[in-house]
Amino acid sequence: MAISANHFFIALALLLSAILYFFKPMHVQDTVKGEIAQLELRNFTLYELGVDGLKDIMIGRHGLRFDDRIEVKDIDYTDSSRQLQNNLQADFGVYNNKDLITLEGNVRYYREDGLKFNTNKAIIDQNKETITTVGPFTLEKFSEKAVGMDLFYDNKNGRSKAEDVTGIFDLAK
């Protein structure tokens, strides 16, 4: 029994129409919510080199790079490009590509001349060379110590201001 070409194509068209009618396309939900990082690093060390040599070192346990920022867990950042080398450490840090660094959780700052402070949250503006802490802080330099709230430190001009400050200062110098 021979099937004509017309009957074959009519049967094929009916079969394809039935498939389109009975099988509806599935709606697939996006499983990724939010942003997707461009780069992900684990247990890393980043070195930034300039014309004069090493500018800074960033060490972290887990880092994510997005279009507008870099997020790092267990950040340890050393800046050698300033007059005095300084080091920042925190549980979490966000560098927003506009020279603003926001650090949260056990923030520690050390500077080559002996200045150091501890707080829970700090915002560093590298262009203006300022540090703003949110909440309680402890500031130390050699035997001098101050504790207070909401520190603003201007490194360029050597000025600082804070609220509810209690300090121990060596006035003999």
Secondary structure as a PSIPRED ss2 file (coil, helix, strand):
# PSIPRED VFORMAT (PSIPRED V4.0)

   1 M C   1.000  0.000  0.000
   2 A C   1.000  0.000  0.000
   3 I C   1.000  0.000  0.000
   4 S C   1.000  0.000  0.000
   5 A H   0.000  1.000  0.000
   6 N H   0.000  1.000  0.000
   7 H H   0.000  1.000  0.000
   8 F H   0.000  1.000  0.000
   9 F H   0.000  1.000  0.000
  10 I H   0.000  1.000  0.000
  11 A H   0.000  1.000  0.000
  12 L H   0.000  1.000  0.000
  13 A H   0.000  1.000  0.000
  14 L H   0.000  1.000  0.000
  15 L H   0.000  1.000  0.000
  16 L H   0.000  1.000  0.000
  17 S H   0.000  1.000  0.000
  18 A H   0.000  1.000  0.000
  19 I H   0.000  1.000  0.000
  20 L H   0.000  1.000  0.000
  21 Y H   0.000  1.000  0.000
  22 F H   0.000  1.000  0.000
  23 F C   1.000  0.000  0.000
  24 K C   1.000  0.000  0.000
  25 P C   1.000  0.000  0.000
  26 M C   1.000  0.000  0.000
  27 H C   1.000  0.000  0.000
  28 V C   1.000  0.000  0.000
  29 Q C   1.000  0.000  0.000
  30 D C   1.000  0.000  0.000
  31 T C   1.000  0.000  0.000
  32 V C   1.000  0.000  0.000
  33 K C   1.000  0.000  0.000
  34 G C   1.000  0.000  0.000
  35 E C   1.000  0.000  0.000
  36 I C   1.000  0.000  0.000
  37 A C   1.000  0.000  0.000
  38 Q C   1.000  0.000  0.000
  39 L E   0.000  0.000  1.000
  40 E E   0.000  0.000  1.000
  41 L E   0.000  0.000  1.000
  42 R E   0.000  0.000  1.000
  43 N E   0.000  0.000  1.000
  44 F E   0.000  0.000  1.000
  45 T E   0.000  0.000  1.000
  46 L E   0.000  0.000  1.000
  47 Y E   0.000  0.000  1.000
  48 E E   0.000  0.000  1.000
  49 L E   0.000  0.000  1.000
  50 G E   0.000  0.000  1.000
  51 V C   1.000  0.000  0.000
  52 D C   1.000  0.000  0.000
  53 G E   0.000  0.000  1.000
  54 L E   0.000  0.000  1.000
  55 K E   0.000  0.000  1.000
  56 D E   0.000  0.000  1.000
  57 I E   0.000  0.000  1.000
  58 M E   0.000  0.000  1.000
  59 I E   0.000  0.000  1.000
  60 G E   0.000  0.000  1.000
  61 R E   0.000  0.000  1.000
  62 H E   0.000  0.000  1.000
  63 G E   0.000  0.000  1.000
  64 L E   0.000  0.000  1.000
  65 R E   0.000  0.000  1.000
  66 F C   1.000  0.000  0.000
  67 D C   1.000  0.000  0.000
  68 D C   1.000  0.000  0.000
  69 R C   1.000  0.000  0.000
  70 I E   0.000  0.000  1.000
  71 E E   0.000  0.000  1.000
  72 V E   0.000  0.000  1.000
  73 K E   0.000  0.000  1.000
  74 D E   0.000  0.000  1.000
  75 I E   0.000  0.000  1.000
  76 D E   0.000  0.000  1.000
  77 Y E   0.000  0.000  1.000
  78 T E   0.000  0.000  1.000
  79 D E   0.000  0.000  1.000
  80 S C   1.000  0.000  0.000
  81 S C   1.000  0.000  0.000
  82 R C   1.000  0.000  0.000
  83 Q C   1.000  0.000  0.000
  84 L C   1.000  0.000  0.000
  85 Q C   1.000  0.000  0.000
  86 N E   0.000  0.000  1.000
  87 N E   0.000  0.000  1.000
  88 L E   0.000  0.000  1.000
  89 Q E   0.000  0.000  1.000
  90 A E   0.000  0.000  1.000
  91 D E   0.000  0.000  1.000
  92 F E   0.000  0.000  1.000
  93 G E   0.000  0.000  1.000
  94 V E   0.000  0.000  1.000
  95 Y E   0.000  0.000  1.000
  96 N C   1.000  0.000  0.000
  97 N C   1.000  0.000  0.000
  98 K C   1.000  0.000  0.000
  99 D C   1.000  0.000  0.000
 100 L E   0.000  0.000  1.000
 101 I E   0.000  0.000  1.000
 102 T E   0.000  0.000  1.000
 103 L E   0.000  0.000  1.000
 104 E E   0.000  0.000  1.000
 105 G E   0.000  0.000  1.000
 106 N E   0.000  0.000  1.000
 107 V E   0.000  0.000  1.000
 108 R E   0.000  0.000  1.000
 109 Y E   0.000  0.000  1.000
 110 Y E   0.000  0.000  1.000
 111 R E   0.000  0.000  1.000
 112 E C   1.000  0.000  0.000
 113 D C   1.000  0.000  0.000
 114 G C   1.000  0.000  0.000
 115 L E   0.000  0.000  1.000
 116 K E   0.000  0.000  1.000
 117 F E   0.000  0.000  1.000
 118 N E   0.000  0.000  1.000
 119 T E   0.000  0.000  1.000
 120 N E   0.000  0.000  1.000
 121 K E   0.000  0.000  1.000
 122 A E   0.000  0.000  1.000
 123 I E   0.000  0.000  1.000
 124 I E   0.000  0.000  1.000
 125 D E   0.000  0.000  1.000
 126 Q C   1.000  0.000  0.000
 127 N C   1.000  0.000  0.000
 128 K C   1.000  0.000  0.000
 129 E C   1.000  0.000  0.000
 130 T E   0.000  0.000  1.000
 131 I E   0.000  0.000  1.000
 132 T E   0.000  0.000  1.000
 133 T E   0.000  0.000  1.000
 134 V C   1.000  0.000  0.000
 135 G C   1.000  0.000  0.000
 136 P E   0.000  0.000  1.000
 137 F E   0.000  0.000  1.000
 138 T E   0.000  0.000  1.000
 139 L E   0.000  0.000  1.000
 140 E E   0.000  0.000  1.000
 141 K E   0.000  0.000  1.000
 142 F C   1.000  0.000  0.000
 143 S C   1.000  0.000  0.000
 144 E E   0.000  0.000  1.000
 145 K E   0.000  0.000  1.000
 146 A E   0.000  0.000  1.000
 147 V E   0.000  0.000  1.000
 148 G E   0.000  0.000  1.000
 149 M E   0.000  0.000  1.000
 150 D E   0.000  0.000  1.000
 151 L E   0.000  0.000  1.000
 152 F E   0.000  0.000  1.000
 153 Y E   0.000  0.000  1.000
 154 D E   0.000  0.000  1.000
 155 N C   1.000  0.000  0.000
 156 K C   1.000  0.000  0.000
 157 N C   1.000  0.000  0.000
 158 G C   1.000  0.000  0.000
 159 R E   0.000  0.000  1.000
 160 S E   0.000  0.000  1.000
 161 K E   0.000  0.000  1.000
 162 A E   0.000  0.000  1.000
 163 E E   0.000  0.000  1.000
 164 D E   0.000  0.000  1.000
 165 V E   0.000  0.000  1.000
 166 T E   0.000  0.000  1.000
 167 G E   0.000  0.000  1.000
 168 I E   0.000  0.000  1.000
 169 F C   1.000  0.000  0.000
 170 D C   1.000  0.000  0.000
 171 L C   1.000  0.000  0.000
 172 A C   1.000  0.000  0.000
 173 K C   1.000  0.000  0.000
